[in-house]
Amino acid sequence: MISLTQIKRVFTVGDEQVHALRDLDLNIESGEYVTIMGPSGSGKSTLLNMIGLLDRPDSGKYLLEDEDMTALDDNQQAALRRHKIGFIFQFFHLVPRMSAVENIELPMMLAGLSASERKKRVKEAIEAFGLADRALHRPDQLSGGQRQRVAIARATIMRPHILLADEPTGNLDRASGKEVIDILETLNLQKITLIMVTHDPELGNRASRQINMVDGRIESDLCKFSN
């Protein structure tokens, strides 16, 4: 499903070149549950952004479902990202002035779905994520756990094949964090490919596959059991 071959990414910071990814090779199959770990600056988030088409490699090839992503222009990548990839971030990235329902509905509006289809999907989402009594609340009226549930609902409302999570529990208390991880793992059981960056060894150990990165390279890639 995901195939990265000899991916290289270099950033220029002042007069210095930072090698974020160094000739990286990685294959991830459909439906896998993968955590990516490593120290700060190891390339974890750069790799996640590369998979999510938020960044481009300086060299190498990225195939997604056998299609060459490096051959697509920005508009083509954006269209594909909108329909196939969902993102969940540590800081939620909800639109402050919009209610929970409006935040969840936003990707569908951008994709041009009909009003009736949007209404149907939003109703299903707020019920599935336990948000019915918070549907009209803005983000500043929600707890951290509720905001992340809205973010997950928004990320999955277009029924993506891949869900990318960057430190999804980083701003949550332990109970809310467990609730969010339970939701993500349930989505993975529904055959959504889940790729999560985390610093938490306990979360890292929950996945069926754990990748450890150091200095832009994969240091270890451990498959513990099949999904």
C-alpha positions as CSV (number, residue, x, y, z in Angstrom):
1,M,0.0,0.0,0.0
2,I,2.8,2.4,1.1
3,S,6.2,2.1,-0.5
4,L,9.0,4.5,0.2
5,T,12.3,3.9,-1.6
6,Q,15.6,5.8,-1.0
7,I,13.7,8.8,0.3
8,K,15.9,11.7,1.1
9,R,14.8,15.1,2.7
10,V,17.2,17.9,3.5
11,F,16.3,21.2,5.2
12,T,18.5,24.3,5.1
13,V,18.6,26.0,8.5
14,G,20.7,29.1,8.4
15,D,24.0,28.0,6.9
16,E,23.5,24.4,7.9
17,Q,21.9,21.5,6.1
18,V,19.8,19.2,8.2
19,H,19.3,15.7,6.9
20,A,15.8,14.8,8.1
21,L,15.5,11.6,6.1
22,R,18.5,9.7,4.8
23,D,17.9,7.2,1.9
24,L,14.9,5.8,3.8
25,D,13.2,2.6,2.7
26,L,9.8,1.6,4.1
27,N,6.8,-0.6,3.2
28,I,3.5,-0.6,5.1
29,E,0.7,-2.9,4.1
30,S,-3.0,-2.0,4.2
31,G,-4.6,-2.3,7.6
32,E,-1.4,-2.3,9.6
33,Y,-1.0,-0.6,13.0
34,V,2.4,1.1,13.1
35,T,4.0,3.3,15.7
36,I,7.0,5.5,14.9
37,M,9.3,6.3,17.8
38,G,12.7,8.0,18.3
39,P,14.3,11.0,19.9
40,S,13.4,14.6,18.9
41,G,14.9,15.4,15.5
42,S,15.1,11.8,14.4
43,G,12.8,12.4,11.4
44,K,9.5,11.0,12.8
45,S,7.3,13.9,11.9
46,T,9.1,14.5,8.6
47,L,8.3,10.8,7.7
48,L,4.7,11.2,8.7
49,N,4.4,14.4,6.6
50,M,6.0,12.6,3.7
51,I,3.5,9.7,3.9
52,G,0.6,12.3,4.3
53,L,1.7,14.3,1.2
54,L,2.3,17.4,3.2
55,D,5.9,17.3,2.1
56,R,7.9,16.2,-0.9
57,P,11.2,14.2,-0.9
58,D,14.3,15.7,-2.4
59,S,15.0,12.4,-4.0
60,G,13.5,8.8,-4.0
61,K,10.2,7.4,-4.9
62,Y,6.9,7.2,-2.9
63,L,4.2,4.8,-4.2
64,L,0.7,4.9,-2.6
65,E,-1.6,2.1,-3.7
66,D,0.8,1.6,-6.7
67,E,0.6,5.2,-7.8
68,D,3.7,7.3,-7.9
69,M,3.1,10.3,-5.6
70,T,6.3,12.1,-6.6
71,A,4.9,12.4,-10.2
72,L,1.8,14.3,-9.0
73,D,1.5,18.1,-8.9
74,D,0.3,19.9,-5.8
75,N,-3.4,19.9,-6.8
76,Q,-3.4,16.2,-7.6
77,Q,-1.7,15.5,-4.3
78,A,-4.3,17.6,-2.4
79,A,-7.2,15.8,-4.1
80,L,-5.8,12.4,-3.2
81,R,-4.9,13.5,0.3
82,R,-8.5,14.7,0.8
83,H,-10.0,11.4,0.0
84,K,-7.5,8.8,1.2
85,I,-5.6,10.3,4.2
86,G,-6.8,11.5,7.5
87,F,-4.7,13.5,10.0
88,I,-4.8,13.8,13.8
89,F,-2.5,16.2,15.5
90,Q,-1.4,16.9,19.1
91,F,-2.9,20.4,19.1
92,F,-6.2,19.4,17.5
93,H,-6.1,22.2,14.8
94,L,-9.9,22.8,15.0
95,V,-11.3,26.0,13.6
96,P,-12.0,28.1,16.7
97,R,-15.2,29.9,15.5
98,M,-16.8,26.7,14.3
99,S,-18.9,24.3,16.3
100,A,-18.0,20.6,16.6
101,V,-20.5,19.7,13.9
102,E,-19.1,22.4,11.6
103,N,-15.5,21.3,12.1
104,I,-16.5,17.7,11.3
105,E,-18.4,18.8,8.2
106,L,-15.6,21.0,6.8
107,P,-13.7,18.3,4.8
108,M,-16.9,17.3,3.1
109,M,-17.7,20.8,2.1
110,L,-14.2,21.2,0.6
111,A,-14.7,18.0,-1.2
112,G,-18.0,19.1,-2.7
113,L,-20.3,16.5,-1.0
114,S,-24.0,17.2,-1.1
115,A,-25.8,18.8,1.9
116,S,-27.8,15.6,2.4
117,E,-24.7,13.4,2.4
118,R,-22.9,15.8,4.8
119,K,-25.8,15.8,7.2
120,K,-26.1,12.0,7.2
121,R,-22.3,11.5,7.8
122,V,-22.1,14.1,10.5
123,K,-25.1,12.6,12.4
124,E,-23.4,9.2,12.3
125,A,-20.1,10.6,13.4
126,I,-21.3,12.6,16.4
127,E,-23.2,9.5,17.6
128,A,-20.3,7.2,17.0
129,F,-17.8,9.4,18.9
130,G,-20.1,10.3,21.8
131,L,-20.5,14.0,20.8
132,A,-24.2,14.3,20.5
133,D,-24.5,16.6,23.6
134,R,-21.5,18.7,22.4
135,A,-22.4,19.0,18.7
136,L,-23.0,22.8,18.8
137,H,-20.2,23.7,21.1
138,R,-17.1,25.5,19.9
139,P,-13.6,24.1,20.6
140,D,-13.1,26.4,23.6
141,Q,-16.2,25.0,25.2
142,L,-14.9,21.4,24.9
143,S,-12.5,19.4,27.1
144,G,-9.2,18.2,25.5
145,G,-10.6,14.7,25.1
146,Q,-13.7,16.0,23.4
147,R,-11.7,18.2,21.1
148,Q,-9.5,15.3,20.0
149,R,-12.7,13.2,19.4
150,V,-14.0,16.0,17.1
151,A,-10.6,16.0,15.4
152,I,-10.7,12.2,14.9
153,A,-14.3,12.5,13.6
154,R,-13.2,15.2,11.1
155,A,-10.1,13.1,10.1
156,T,-12.3,10.1,9.3
157,I,-15.4,11.7,7.9
158,M,-14.2,11.2,4.3
159,R,-13.6,7.5,5.0
160,P,-9.8,7.6,4.4
161,H,-7.7,4.5,3.8
162,I,-4.9,5.8,6.0
163,L,-5.0,7.6,9.4
164,L,-1.9,9.5,10.5
165,A,-1.6,10.5,14.1
166,D,1.2,12.8,15.4
167,E,1.4,12.6,19.2
168,P,-2.4,12.3,19.5
169,T,-2.4,12.0,23.3
170,G,0.3,14.6,23.9
171,N,-2.0,17.2,25.3
172,L,-4.4,14.9,27.1
173,D,-4.7,13.5,30.6
174,R,-4.3,9.8,31.1
175,A,-8.0,8.9,31.0
176,S,-8.7,11.1,27.9
177,G,-5.6,9.7,26.2
178,K,-6.8,6.1,26.8
179,E,-10.2,7.0,25.4
180,V,-8.6,8.4,22.2
181,I,-6.3,5.4,21.7
182,D,-9.2,3.1,22.1
183,I,-11.0,5.0,19.4
184,L,-8.0,4.9,17.1
185,E,-7.5,1.1,17.6
186,T,-11.2,0.5,16.9
187,L,-10.8,2.3,13.6
188,N,-7.7,0.2,12.9
189,L,-9.8,-3.0,13.5
190,Q,-12.1,-1.7,10.8
191,K,-9.1,-2.0,8.4
192,I,-8.0,1.6,8.4
193,T,-4.2,1.7,8.2
194,L,-3.0,3.5,11.4
195,I,0.4,5.1,11.6
196,M,1.2,7.0,14.9
197,V,4.1,9.0,16.0
198,T,4.6,8.9,19.8
199,H,7.2,9.4,22.5
200,D,5.3,7.2,24.9
201,P,6.8,3.7,25.1
202,E,3.5,2.3,26.4
203,L,1.7,3.5,23.3
204,G,4.5,2.4,21.1
205,N,4.2,-1.2,22.5
206,R,0.5,-1.4,21.7
207,A,1.0,-1.5,18.0
208,S,1.6,-4.6,15.9
209,R,4.6,-3.0,14.4
210,Q,7.1,-0.6,16.0
211,I,9.6,1.5,14.0
212,N,12.4,3.3,15.8
213,M,14.2,6.2,14.1
214,V,17.6,7.8,14.7
215,D,19.1,10.6,12.6
216,G,16.7,10.2,9.7
217,R,17.2,6.5,9.4
218,I,15.1,3.5,10.6
219,E,17.2,1.9,13.3
220,S,14.8,-1.0,14.0
221,D,11.5,-2.3,12.6
222,L,9.8,-4.8,14.9
223,C,6.7,-6.7,13.8
224,K,5.2,-8.3,17.0
225,F,2.1,-9.9,15.7
226,S,-0.4,-9.9,12.8
227,N,-3.5,-7.7,12.8
